[in-house]
Amino acid sequence: MENFIFRSKGPFFFFGFFFLMFDNNFEGYKIVIYSIGLLQWLLSLLGTILWRQEKRLKKCKCQLIIPLIFISTFTTLSGQKIIKSDTLFSNQAPLRIQLNYANKELNLKTNDSTFIQTQLVYFDKNQLKELQVSLRARGNFRRKNCFFTPIKMKIKKSVSAESIFKGNTSLKIVLPCKNERDKNDNIIKEFIAYKIYEIISPYYFKTRMLQIELNNKSEKGEKNYHLKGFLIEDDDKLAKRFDGKIIERKIHPLAMDHFNSVNLSLFNYMIGNTDFSSSHRHNGKLLFYDKKIIPIPYDFDLTGWVNPSYGKGVVNRLGFESEKRKYIGFKRDENLFEEVRNHFLSLKEKIFNEINSFKTDFDHNYEFEIMSDYLEDFYRILENDKLFNRLIVSEAR
């Protein structure tokens, strides 16, 4: 969903000059200046309301009627543009796909520059369609510990041109790790984490749920697996949405945008994510936009939120156990902590509504209940001054 607002880009000085022509005492000039300031403040306020209250609507184009002497253009609230890749992600219904490849070959014989070729079969408007795609395995930990490996998928521009994948030449496909009973529930929990972050921040990777039929070829023959997974948009597409740029160098978190840094740190605490470093760009990207450096996270499987079997007792590269909740953000002004805290508190109902909308998608209800309790515990801490100061503010590095 994209929210829209008119942002005036007209030559205000002509408007001021118009008043000056008819007011020798120059009082009209003051009126113009005050009027412009008030109008800009009202536009900003309306934009915030639209983002918070209307974000889940798929197509909302809210317009203001502005005098014709202003020259106005459509932009999205957070500066995003509608680009071709939005076609794939604007429809949030699960996309059914079929893949055929040798899982072992994908894991052992692909790297950053080596891919395997296969056909991607997908269902669009009740029609069976297919594309030639290139796949490689991604994720060092998952390569070593998982049966199913996450995928980096590339599609030639000419191949995707007449499909729902138009504008996407590179995508990530997230798959379950182990072939175990709760594999699909783990995927749903990780997917929900992405959707929660969409509520918390306007700076996020777009995702779409997949229903996957995987035909795994091996020496023993072929075996079919029915899996849940999801797509993640490419870094370049995210940057293009904002007319921004992905930064590839190391930057200290204190040099990043203050609100968005604390906002992300509190989100990581919410989902029990200590397998993250914005400065080292580990499980995150840095977006340079509007003269700000904004950290944006991804990969939420090794968290207390998902709590997968393969994460038990694992100590991540930062020295933390993946299933334990710990605040790993940096020290900031206490007023900023309070601002972000109130932001999360204001979104509590919306976040719970979001996770409840997925309840019937779980194979095992107890997995949903554990996840819901984990969120309740977070808000118990957030709503208690002593716990908030002791477990979050005081733990900042």
Secondary structure, 3 states (H helix, E strand, C coil): CEEEEEEECCCHHHHHHHHHHCCCCCHHHHHHHHHHHHHHHHHHHHHHHHHHHHCCCCEEECCCCCCCCCCEEEEECCCCCCCCCHHHHHCCCCEEEEEEECHHHHHHHCCCCCCEEEEEEEEECCEEEEEEEEEEECCHHHHHHCCCCCEEEECCHHHHCCCCCCCCCEEEEECCCCCCCCHHHHHHHHHHHHHHHHHHCCCCCCEEEEEEEEEEEECCEEEEEEEEEEEEECHHHHHHHCCCEEECCCCCHHHCCHHHHHHHHHHHHHHCCCCCECCCCECEEEEEECCEEEEEECCCCCCCCCCCHHHCCCECCCCCECCCCCCCCCCCCHHHHHHHHHHHHHCHHHHHHHHHCCHHHCCCHHHHHHHHHHHHHHHHHHCCHHHHHHHHHCCCC
